[in-house]
Amino acid sequence: MSDFENRADLSGLSEKITKLREEASKALIGQSEMLDLMLTAMFAGGHVLIEGVPGIAKTLAAKLISKLVDSDFKRIQFTPDLMPSDVLGTSVFNPKSASFDYKKGPAFTNLLLIDEINRAPAKTQASLFEVMEERQVSNDGETYPLEELFMVLATQNPIEQEGTYRLPEAQLDRFIFKIVVDYPSGAEESQILQMTSKNTNHHKLDFIKPVIKKKEVIALKGNLEAIVTQNSLMDYIVNLIAKTREHHSLYLGASPRASIDLLKASKAFAAIQGRDFVSPEDIKQLFKPVVEHRIILAPEAELQGITIQEVTDQILQQVEVPK
């Protein structure tokens, strides 16, 4: 009885999601799954890594989210010479007070786009650890909290290797999703050409109107705690993640943070589909984007030509789905 009394209040969310998708379709063609995952991550309070070859709208998609949400937005272009202070800020001497004042960096925002995140060296990557996990910045013994709505949208190119650095596992584990973007179909590319021929400044997205306010996103995030998740589904998540740690083709399995992220993402995904309960299909659909960037193949599996995608497919087939 208490489950029904404490059901999540999703009034207004379905209408907002419909409007978000409609407004996004003015700029984004054929990437509905990517859009749903980005919205899911935002409502789940997670960060997103978008991977794909150049020119397939990775940065455009991230900028689009910033246009749809009426909130603060900043962008950082990662380069090999970027310093941690360029992201977090630094202490600057104030001659009037004869003291050091903290000048906040671009990390102090709501939506932070990091373009080509794999172009910055390890020390700059490490500066993101505290920001992404604890939502705060420590400087000269002081702690500065970030706003309640804080989301990193990072892009990377998996092909070009010159001038790039592999992201450390500790940082990858802080992304709720890794979204792999592929080339559009022929029909979709034709639509893209028609769209851009009508608006040469299409990439600026000036025609996109905000659909949802920052305070509304925060309120909806709070409501997700009441999304019903049966104990059998929580066990299903635990069994899926545990399987990554014992699979013979994997050197590194997923962490407990992956279990938590899969649960949070499943609740948010169910909500944007208009349901106040999590289904096994939600978990199955999100398992791969939550897990595949967190696990590492064993050397012998790589030699045999086995892929991460094949391993996650096997795990989904091997773990019994609750009825």
N, C-alpha and C positions, 0 to 999 in steps of 0.2 A: 504493500500500500504506500509506503514511504517513497518508493521509486517514482510513483505517479505524482505525489505531492511535491517532490523536489525536482521535477523535470525542468530542463533548461528552457528559458524564455527566448525563443528564436523569432519572436514577432519583429517584423521589419527586416530581418536578415535576408530572407529569400528575395524580397523586393530590391534590397541593396545589391545582392549578388547579380541579379538579372540586369540591373542598371550598369554595374561594373563591367559585365561581359559585353553589353551593348556598346558602351562607350569605348571599351578596349578594341572592339572589332573595327572601329574607324581607323585604327592605326596598325593593328596586328592581324596578319592573315595566316590562318592554318596552324596556330600555336595555342589552341584552346587548352590542351593538357598542361602546357607550361604555365599558362595564366592561372589555371586552377591550383597548380602546385605552389605558385608564388603567393596566391591569396591564402591558401591553406597554411603556408609557413608564417605569413604575417599574423593571422589569427591565432596560430599556435605559439607565437612568440619566438620563432626560430629565424635562422639566417640561411641564405640560399647561395649555392655555387652554381653558376650557369656555364657549361662547357660546350664549345663548338668552334668550328672553323670560322675565320673572319667573314663578315658580311651576311650573317644569317639572323640579324636582329637581336643579338644578346643584349647589347647595351640599350637598344631601343626599348626592349621589353622592360628592363630595369627602370629606365626613365619614365616609361608609361605608368608603372606603379606609383611613382612619385607624383605624377600628374593627377592620377585618379584619387589619391588620398590628400586631403587638405592638411598638409603638415610640412615641417621643415625638411629640406632635402639638400644634401651636399654630395659632391663627386670628387674622387681622388683618382688621378691617373698614376698607377704604380710604375716606377722606373727603377733601374738598378742603383741610382744614386739617392733614392728617397730615404730619409731618416725617420726614426720613430717620432721625433718631435714634429715632423711634417704632418703626422696623423693625430697625435695626442695633444700637441701643444707644448709650450715650454715656459720656464720662468724668465721674466724679463726685468731687468733692473729699472726701478723707478727713482730717478734722481730727486724728485720732490719729497718723497717719503724716505729716501735712502734705504729702500727695501726692495725685495723681489716680488713682482706680481705675476700670477699665473695667467698666461694668455692661452685660452682654450683653442684646441685644434679642430679640424673638421669632423672629428669623431663625435663631437657634441651636436647631435642632430637627431632627427627621427628616422629618416631613411638615408642610408649611406651607400652610395654606389662606388665600388672599388673596381675600376676598369683594369683588366689584365693583371690580376692579383699575383700571378706567378712571375712577374718581372721584378719584384722587390726582393732583396736579400733576406737572410734568416733573421737578422736583428730587427728588421722592420716587420716581418711576419710575426715575430714573437711579441711585438708591441700590441698586437690584436688579441692575444690570448685573454687577458683580463677584461678587455672591452667587450668581447663577444660572449664570454661566459658569466662574468659577474656584473656586467653593465655598469662599470665604474672605471675611473682612471686614477692611479696613484702617482703623485708628483711631490717630491721633496717632503715626504712624510705626511702629506695630506691626501685624503680620498675625496674624489669628486664624482658623485653619482650621475649617471646619464638619465634621460627621461624614460618614463615607463614604456612608451612606444619607441623602441630602437631596433632596427633591422639592417643587417648588412646584406647587400645584393652585390655579389662579386662575379666577375666574368674571367674566363681564362681560355686560351687557345691551346688545344692539346697537340697540335701538329708542330708548330714552330718551337725549336729548342734553343736557338741561339739567344743569349741574353735572358734566359728564363731560369727559374729555380723551382725545384719540386716543393710543393707545400708539405710541411711537416705533419705527421699523423695527428699530433695534438691539436693542430688547427683544423684539419679536415674533420675531426670528430666534433668540432663545434658547429658545423653546418648541419642543419636538420635534413636538408636535401642537396643532392647533386643532380641537377637537371641537364641531361645531355640533349642538345638541340641538333637536329639533322637538317639536311637540305629540304626546301619546300618541294611539293609535287609540281608538275608542269602547269596544272590548272591554277594552283596557288600562286605560282610565280607570275602567271599572266595577270592575275588580280593585283599583285604587287605593282607590276608595271603600270597598270591602268590607274591605280591609286596615286602613285608618285608622279605620273604625267599630268594629273589634275592639280597637284600641289607640289611645286618644286622645293618648298620648305617643309616637306612632310616630316623630316627628321627632327624638327624643332618641337613638334607636337603642340603647337600653340592652339590648335583647334580642340584639344582634349579638355573637358571640364571636370573639376573635382566632383566626385560622387559621394564620398564618405568622409566625415570629419575625424580628426585624431581622437577626440573624446569618445566617438561612437565605436571606433576600433577597440579602444581600451575597454569599454563597457562590454562589448561582445566577447572579447577575450576572457573576461571574468565569468561570463555566463557558460563558457565551455566546460567549466569544472562540473557542471550538473549534467553533462551529456552521459547517458547511461552506458556503462561498459560492464558486461557480465564477467564474472570471475573466470569463466571458461575462456573468454577472449583474452583476458590478461595472461592466463596460462599459455594460450596459443602464442602470444607475443614472446613470452619467456622461452618457450620451446624453439621458436624460430631463431632467436638470437643465440641461444645455447648451441644450436646446431652449427652455427658459423664457427664456434670455438672448438668443435670436435671434428669438423669436416676434414678428411684426409688431404684435400687439395688446397687447404688454406694454411698459411703460415701465421696470420694474425686474424682473430675473430673480432666481432663487434663488441663494444663496451656496454656496460649498464646504461650509459648515457643514450645509446642507440635504442634500448628498450623504452626508456622514458620518452624519447623523441617520437618513436613509433606510436606510442599511446597518445601523446599530445596531438600528433599529426592526424591520427585516425579520428579523434574527437572533432577537430577542426574541419576535416574533410567531410565527415558525416553532416556537420552543421551546414556547410555551404551547399550540400546536396538536399538540404531541407529536412533532415532527420535529427531527432534528439536521442538517437542511440547509435552505437557503433556496430557494424556488421562484419563478419569475416572477410567479405569482399573488400571492405575499406582497408583492412590490414594487409591483405594480399596485394592490393594495388599499390600501396605505399611502401611495402617492404623493400623493393629494389632501390628506389631513389633515396631511402633512408640509410640503407646498409652498404650499397656497392662501393661507395667512396671510403668506407671505414675498414674494409677488409683487404688483406694482401694475399696473393697467391703464393703457394709454396714453390721454391725454385724448380722442383721436379715437375710440378704441374705446368709451369710456364714452358718448360722444355717440351712437354707433350702437346703444347698448343691449346691447352684448356684456358677458357676465358672466365672472367669474373661473372659474366652474365650466365654462362652455362652452370656455374656453381650455384648461383642464387635460384635459378630455375629448378635445379635438383633439390635444393632445400625446400622450396615451396611444394614440390611433389612428395617429398619424404615425410614432412610433418603433417600429421592428421589435422584436418580442419574440424573445429567443433561444430556440432549440429544444433 
